[in-house]
Amino acid sequence: YKIEEIGETFSKDLTTYKVMILGLSGVGKTTISFQIIKKKYKECSPTISLDLANYQIKVNDKKIQIQFWDACGNEDFAENTPNLFKNTSIAILVYSITDRKSFEDIEKWLHILRDKTMGYQTILIGNKSDLEMERMVQKTEGEKCLKDYNFNYFFETSGKTGFNVNKLLNQIAIILYEKEEKKEKENEDDKKINIVREDISGKKNISKKKNCC
């Protein structure tokens, strides 16, 4: 895949794909999204409710429009906010490698997600890899979680240094590009089916007219 970042912009002519970023407060969800969009680190306060950011990336010859939804780390907010997860294409579940509870709570976030929506792919992120000396969750545990809970992908990242954040963005772009390609193919197949139906219907009408004469 040839991937080129366009940047923080929005177009009404493009399909917007929703990417949810979930996890306990303090795991670094906002620093990850800030690294994706601004390419730098910013010390962030905990998200109070919800932050949105639009971003475009080009994969091969196709522009992909992403809307990142950075949700606060309150499970009650997630449970009780109507339509929060509606039309989610990708859900990114984040824990901190320095916070055991944030890792153990991944199952709760998955339960909320699977109860609220469908048709999405999941990415598991172990953030704060720059704090290796404070590590409480081993990488092998993240890899096991990937398999046990059927995540599509797993990365360890650092919202501070930017480690693996570009790799994460590229994976998001590829997932959405393939989704767009599939949608276009389905639309083309539907058009072909409709053309065949119209053709058959037209032939039947001609046949009926001949029988009547």
C-alpha positions as CSV (number, residue, x, y, z in Angstrom):
1,Y,0.0,0.0,0.0
2,K,1.1,3.5,-0.8
3,I,0.1,5.7,2.2
4,E,0.2,9.5,2.2
5,E,-1.0,11.7,5.0
6,I,-3.1,14.7,4.0
7,G,-3.8,16.1,7.4
8,E,-6.5,17.6,9.6
9,T,-9.2,18.5,7.2
10,F,-12.8,17.6,6.2
11,S,-14.7,17.1,3.0
12,K,-18.5,16.6,2.6
13,D,-17.8,14.6,-0.6
14,L,-16.1,11.8,1.3
15,T,-17.4,9.0,3.4
16,T,-16.5,9.6,7.1
17,Y,-15.3,6.6,9.0
18,K,-15.7,6.7,12.8
19,V,-12.7,5.5,14.9
20,M,-13.5,5.2,18.7
21,I,-10.6,5.5,21.2
22,L,-11.6,3.8,24.5
23,G,-10.0,3.1,27.8
24,L,-9.6,4.2,31.4
25,S,-8.7,7.8,32.2
26,G,-5.0,8.5,32.2
27,V,-3.9,5.7,29.8
28,G,-2.9,8.3,27.1
29,K,-5.8,8.1,24.6
30,T,-5.6,11.9,23.9
31,T,-1.8,11.9,23.6
32,I,-2.1,9.1,21.0
33,S,-4.7,11.0,18.9
34,F,-2.6,14.2,19.3
35,Q,0.4,12.4,18.0
36,I,-1.6,11.1,15.0
37,I,-2.9,14.5,14.1
38,K,-0.3,17.0,15.2
39,K,2.8,14.8,15.1
40,K,3.9,16.0,18.6
41,Y,3.4,15.4,22.3
42,K,1.2,17.5,24.4
43,E,0.6,17.1,28.2
44,C,-3.2,16.6,28.2
45,S,-5.8,16.9,30.9
46,P,-8.3,14.0,31.2
47,T,-11.1,14.1,28.6
48,I,-14.3,15.3,30.3
49,S,-16.8,13.8,27.8
50,L,-15.8,13.5,24.2
51,D,-13.3,15.1,21.8
52,L,-13.6,14.8,18.0
53,A,-10.9,15.3,15.3
54,N,-11.1,14.9,11.5
55,Y,-8.2,13.6,9.5
56,Q,-7.6,12.5,6.0
57,I,-5.1,10.1,4.6
58,K,-4.5,8.8,1.0
59,V,-4.1,5.1,0.4
60,N,-3.0,4.3,-3.2
61,D,-5.3,6.5,-5.2
62,K,-8.1,6.8,-2.6
63,K,-8.7,9.5,0.0
64,I,-9.9,8.1,3.3
65,Q,-11.6,10.4,5.8
66,I,-11.4,9.5,9.5
67,Q,-13.2,11.0,12.5
68,F,-11.5,10.2,15.7
69,W,-13.7,10.0,18.8
70,D,-11.7,10.3,22.0
71,A,-14.1,9.3,24.7
72,C,-13.6,10.0,28.4
73,G,-12.5,7.0,30.6
74,N,-15.7,6.8,32.5
75,E,-17.5,3.5,31.9
76,D,-20.8,5.0,33.1
77,F,-20.5,7.7,30.5
78,A,-20.0,5.1,27.8
79,E,-22.8,2.9,29.1
80,N,-25.3,5.7,29.3
81,T,-24.6,8.0,26.3
82,P,-27.1,7.2,23.5
83,N,-25.6,6.5,20.1
84,L,-22.0,6.9,21.3
85,F,-20.8,3.8,19.5
86,K,-23.2,4.0,16.5
87,N,-21.6,3.4,13.1
88,T,-18.1,2.7,14.6
89,S,-15.7,1.3,12.0
90,I,-12.8,0.8,14.2
91,A,-12.6,0.6,18.0
92,I,-9.2,1.2,19.6
93,L,-9.0,0.0,23.2
94,V,-6.1,1.5,25.1
95,Y,-4.4,0.5,28.4
96,S,-1.2,1.7,30.0
97,I,1.6,-0.8,30.5
98,T,2.2,1.0,33.8
99,D,-1.4,0.5,35.1
100,R,-2.6,-3.0,35.8
101,K,-6.2,-2.0,36.3
102,S,-6.4,-0.3,32.9
103,F,-5.4,-3.6,31.4
104,E,-7.8,-5.7,33.5
105,D,-10.6,-3.4,32.5
106,I,-10.2,-4.0,28.8
107,E,-12.8,-6.8,29.1
108,K,-15.3,-4.4,30.5
109,W,-14.8,-1.9,27.6
110,L,-15.2,-4.8,25.1
111,H,-18.4,-5.8,26.8
112,I,-19.8,-2.3,26.5
113,L,-18.7,-2.0,22.9
114,R,-20.1,-5.4,21.8
115,D,-23.4,-4.5,23.6
116,K,-23.8,-1.2,21.7
117,T,-22.7,-1.8,18.1
118,M,-21.5,-4.2,15.5
119,G,-19.6,-4.5,12.2
120,Y,-16.3,-2.9,13.5
121,Q,-12.7,-4.0,13.8
122,T,-10.8,-3.8,17.1
123,I,-7.2,-2.7,17.8
124,L,-5.6,-3.3,21.3
125,I,-3.0,-0.7,22.4
126,G,-0.6,-1.0,25.2
127,N,0.5,2.7,25.7
128,K,3.3,4.4,27.5
129,S,6.0,2.0,26.2
130,D,8.5,4.8,27.1
131,L,8.0,4.0,30.8
132,E,9.6,0.5,30.6
133,M,11.0,0.8,34.1
134,E,7.5,1.2,35.5
135,R,6.0,-1.6,33.4
136,M,3.2,-3.6,35.1
137,V,1.8,-5.4,32.1
138,Q,4.1,-7.5,29.9
139,K,3.9,-7.4,26.2
140,T,3.2,-11.2,26.1
141,E,0.0,-10.5,28.2
142,G,-1.1,-8.0,25.5
143,E,-0.5,-10.6,22.8
144,K,-2.5,-13.2,24.8
145,C,-5.3,-10.7,25.2
146,L,-5.3,-10.2,21.4
147,K,-6.0,-13.9,20.9
148,D,-8.3,-14.5,23.9
149,Y,-10.7,-11.6,23.0
150,N,-10.3,-11.8,19.2
151,F,-8.8,-8.4,18.6
152,N,-7.8,-7.8,15.0
153,Y,-4.4,-6.1,15.9
154,F,-2.2,-5.3,18.8
155,F,0.5,-2.7,19.2
156,E,2.5,-1.2,22.1
157,T,2.9,2.6,21.6
158,S,4.1,5.7,23.2
159,G,1.9,8.8,22.9
160,K,4.9,10.8,24.3
161,T,7.7,9.7,21.9
162,G,5.4,8.7,19.0
163,F,6.7,5.1,19.0
164,N,4.5,3.0,16.8
165,V,1.8,5.7,16.5
166,N,2.5,6.0,12.7
167,K,2.3,2.2,12.4
168,L,-1.1,2.4,14.2
169,L,-2.3,5.1,11.8
170,N,-1.2,3.1,8.8
171,Q,-3.1,0.1,10.0
172,I,-6.2,2.2,10.5
173,A,-5.8,3.6,7.0
174,I,-5.5,0.1,5.4
175,I,-8.5,-1.3,7.3
176,L,-10.6,1.7,6.1
177,Y,-9.2,1.5,2.6
178,E,-10.2,-2.2,2.3
179,K,-13.6,-1.4,3.7
180,E,-14.1,1.4,1.1
181,E,-12.9,-1.0,-1.7
182,K,-15.4,-3.7,-0.5
183,K,-18.2,-1.1,-0.4
184,E,-17.5,0.1,-3.9
185,K,-17.3,-3.5,-5.2
186,E,-20.7,-4.3,-3.6
187,N,-22.2,-1.2,-5.2
188,E,-20.9,-2.2,-8.6
189,D,-22.2,-5.8,-8.1
190,D,-25.6,-4.4,-7.2
191,K,-25.6,-2.2,-10.3
192,K,-24.8,-5.2,-12.5
193,I,-27.6,-7.3,-10.9
194,N,-30.1,-4.4,-11.4
195,I,-29.0,-4.2,-15.1
196,V,-29.5,-7.9,-15.6
197,R,-33.0,-7.7,-13.9
198,E,-34.0,-4.8,-16.1
199,D,-32.8,-6.7,-19.2
200,I,-34.7,-9.9,-18.2
201,S,-37.8,-7.9,-17.4
202,G,-37.6,-6.1,-20.7
203,K,-37.4,-9.4,-22.6
204,K,-40.4,-10.8,-20.7
205,N,-42.5,-7.8,-21.7
206,I,-41.5,-8.2,-25.3
207,S,-42.4,-11.9,-25.2
208,K,-45.8,-11.1,-23.7
209,K,-46.6,-8.6,-26.4
210,K,-45.8,-11.2,-29.1
211,N,-48.0,-13.8,-27.5
212,C,-50.9,-11.3,-27.5
213,C,-50.7,-10.5,-31.2
